[in-house]
Amino acid sequence: MSDVWMLRIGIAVVGALLIGAMLLFGKPKKPSQGRRLERGDREQPRVEPSLGDEAAAEAVGETGVQQDLGLRDPAAGEDLGRRPGQDFDKIISLYVAAKAGQMLRGEDIVVAAEKTGLTFGHMNVFHRLIEHHPERGPVFSMANIMQPGSFDMGAIRELETPAIAFFLTLPAPMTALEAWEMMLPNVQRMAELLDGVVLDDSRNALGRQRIQHIREELRGYDRQHEAPPLSKAPRW
């Protein structure tokens, strides 16, 4: 990418990141001493992105996509992806950006999102939910970097954007590392389907060294937020 193109994305992303995060997830909470991981959180199996039937997805037109995502009724699915709590203390973000001189098209984004198991819902953005447990809220979400950050399905054919943003807010409905291991392949697959490139939170190409650094950072987050074991009862 040229420096001009990166600057263009960077300016748009910074605004969308701040505005979108506040709209989607509320205010960041004060640092805590840690939270106890529920049994269901620890034992939640890793779920890889479900790519679905690609041949069928490619055959779906605009009307079919809207029907599959429950978008005929404007109120349908509006609560999908709503987080039960509104506090977060950390955001991990990745971006899928169009290659130099190109744009990502709205219809292509919707089809790619459907193929990778994302669900259209709360705030008119896409979310990755836990299978059979959507009430736990999104593992991560995908928004448009152009303000207001949402996707207008009524005008999806006209939508063009230089990039889409993926947000993982912590604490998540599973461990931070498990959530990252779910988000990363999903983002990489979206980049393949859209012929785009994956960028990190500094808008640089995401490389193996950066991926490993994020993994280590999230391992540390999980250790910090797991409550210490209860002390043994004294012997009398």
C-alpha positions in Angstrom: 0.0 0.0 0.0 1.1 3.6 -0.7 1.7 6.0 2.2 -1.2 8.1 1.0 -3.6 5.1 1.0 -2.4 4.1 4.5 -2.9 7.7 5.7 -6.4 7.7 4.3 -7.3 4.5 6.1 -5.6 5.6 9.3 -7.6 8.8 9.6 -10.9 7.0 9.0 -10.1 4.2 11.3 -9.1 6.3 14.3 -12.5 8.1 14.3 -14.5 4.9 13.7 -12.5 3.1 16.4 -13.3 5.6 19.1 -16.9 6.3 18.1 -17.8 2.7 17.3 -16.4 1.3 20.4 -18.3 3.7 22.6 -21.5 3.2 20.7 -21.2 -0.6 20.7 -19.8 -1.3 24.2 -20.3 1.7 26.4 -17.6 3.2 28.6 -14.5 1.3 29.6 -14.7 0.0 33.2 -12.2 0.8 35.9 -9.3 -1.7 36.3 -10.3 -4.5 38.6 -8.5 -7.1 40.6 -9.7 -9.8 38.2 -12.8 -11.8 37.6 -13.5 -15.4 38.3 -13.9 -17.5 35.1 -17.0 -19.5 35.2 -16.8 -23.2 34.6 -18.6 -22.8 31.3 -16.1 -20.2 30.2 -13.1 -22.5 30.9 -14.6 -25.5 29.2 -16.0 -23.6 26.2 -14.5 -25.4 23.2 -12.7 -23.5 20.5 -15.1 -22.9 17.6 -13.5 -22.3 14.2 -15.3 -20.1 11.7 -18.1 -21.9 9.9 -17.7 -21.3 6.2 -21.0 -22.9 5.2 -21.9 -23.9 1.7 -19.9 -21.5 -0.4 -21.5 -22.5 -3.6 -24.9 -21.8 -2.3 -23.8 -18.5 -0.8 -22.3 -17.3 -4.1 -25.6 -18.0 -5.8 -27.6 -15.7 -3.4 -28.4 -12.3 -4.7 -29.2 -9.2 -2.8 -32.7 -10.3 -1.9 -31.6 -13.8 -0.9 -28.8 -12.4 1.4 -31.3 -10.1 3.1 -33.7 -13.0 3.6 -31.0 -15.2 5.1 -29.8 -12.6 7.5 -33.4 -11.7 8.6 -33.3 -8.2 7.2 -36.7 -8.0 5.6 -38.1 -6.9 8.9 -36.1 -3.9 10.1 -36.5 -5.1 13.7 -35.5 -8.7 13.0 -32.3 -9.7 14.8 -31.7 -6.2 16.3 -30.8 -7.8 19.6 -28.3 -10.3 18.2 -24.9 -9.3 19.3 -26.1 -7.2 22.2 -23.6 -7.6 25.0 -25.2 -8.4 28.4 -22.9 -6.0 30.2 -21.7 -2.6 28.9 -18.2 -2.5 30.5 -14.9 -3.4 28.9 -11.3 -2.8 29.8 -9.4 -3.7 26.6 -10.0 -3.7 22.8 -8.1 -5.8 20.3 -8.7 -4.7 16.7 -7.8 -5.9 13.2 -8.7 -4.6 9.8 -9.4 -6.0 6.4 -8.4 -3.3 3.9 -8.8 -3.1 0.2 -5.7 -3.2 -1.9 -4.3 0.1 -3.3 -6.6 1.8 -5.8 -9.6 -0.5 -4.8 -12.5 -0.5 -2.5 -14.5 -3.2 -0.6 -18.1 -3.5 -2.0 -21.0 -3.8 0.3 -22.6 -6.8 -1.3 -19.3 -8.7 -1.2 -18.9 -7.9 2.5 -22.3 -9.3 3.3 -21.7 -12.5 1.4 -18.3 -13.0 2.9 -19.7 -12.3 6.4 -22.4 -15.0 5.8 -19.8 -17.5 4.6 -17.6 -17.0 7.7 -20.4 -17.4 10.2 -21.0 -13.7 11.2 -24.5 -12.6 12.1 -26.0 -9.2 11.4 -27.6 -7.7 14.4 -27.2 -5.1 17.2 -26.2 -1.6 16.0 -26.5 -2.8 12.4 -23.1 -4.4 12.4 -21.9 -8.0 12.2 -21.1 -10.2 15.2 -19.6 -13.6 15.9 -21.7 -15.4 18.4 -21.2 -18.5 20.4 -23.1 -21.4 18.8 -26.3 -22.2 20.8 -25.5 -19.4 23.2 -26.2 -16.1 21.5 -27.4 -14.6 24.8 -23.8 -14.4 26.0 -23.1 -11.6 23.5 -20.6 -11.3 20.7 -17.1 -12.8 20.8 -16.1 -10.1 18.4 -17.8 -7.7 16.0 -17.2 -6.3 12.5 -18.0 -2.7 11.5 -17.5 -0.4 8.6 -14.6 2.0 9.3 -16.5 4.9 7.6 -18.8 6.7 9.9 -21.3 5.9 11.4 -19.7 2.4 11.2 -22.9 0.5 10.5 -24.2 -1.3 7.4 -27.3 0.0 5.8 -28.8 -3.1 4.1 -31.2 -0.9 2.1 -28.3 0.7 0.3 -25.8 -2.2 0.5 -25.3 -2.2 -3.3 -24.1 1.4 -3.2 -21.7 0.8 -0.3 -18.0 1.1 -0.9 -15.4 1.4 1.9 -11.6 1.2 2.1 -11.7 -1.2 5.0 -13.7 -3.0 7.7 -12.8 -3.2 11.3 -13.0 -6.2 13.7 -13.3 -5.5 17.4 -12.6 -7.9 20.3 -13.6 -6.3 23.5 -12.5 -7.8 26.8 -13.7 -9.4 29.0 -15.4 -11.6 26.3 -17.8 -14.5 26.8 -14.8 -16.9 26.8 -11.1 -16.5 27.6 -9.3 -13.7 25.8 -7.0 -16.2 24.0 -9.9 -18.4 22.9 -11.7 -15.3 21.5 -8.5 -14.3 19.6 -8.1 -17.8 18.2 -11.7 -17.5 16.9 -11.3 -14.0 15.5 -8.0 -14.4 13.7 -8.9 -17.1 11.2 -12.3 -15.4 10.6 -10.5 -12.1 9.7 -8.0 -13.9 7.5 -10.8 -15.8 5.6 -12.6 -12.5 5.1 -9.5 -11.0 3.6 -9.2 -14.0 1.2 -12.9 -13.7 0.1 -12.6 -9.9 -0.4 -9.2 -10.0 -1.9 -8.0 -7.6 0.8 -5.1 -7.4 3.3 -5.2 -7.9 7.0 -3.8 -5.0 9.1 -3.1 -4.8 12.8 -4.2 -2.0 15.1 -1.3 0.2 13.8 -2.6 -0.3 10.3 0.5 -2.3 9.3 0.3 -5.7 7.6 -0.3 -8.4 10.2 2.7 -10.7 10.4 3.6 -13.7 12.4 5.6 -11.8 15.0 2.7 -9.4 15.7 0.3 -12.4 16.0 2.6 -14.1 18.5 2.9 -10.8 20.5 -0.9 -10.5 20.7 -1.2 -14.1 21.8 1.3 -13.6 24.6 -0.5 -10.4 25.6 -3.8 -12.2 25.9 -2.3 -15.1 27.8 -1.2 -12.5 30.3 -4.6 -10.9 30.3 -6.2 -14.3 31.1 -3.8 -14.9 33.9 -4.4 -11.5 35.4 -8.2 -11.9 35.3 -8.5 -15.4 36.6 -9.4 -15.2 40.3 -6.7 -16.7 42.6 -7.7 -20.1 44.2 -9.5 -20.0 47.4 -7.3 -20.4 50.4 -7.6 -23.7 52.2 -9.7 -23.8 55.3 -7.7 -23.7 58.5 -7.4 -26.9 60.5 -8.7 -26.7 64.1 
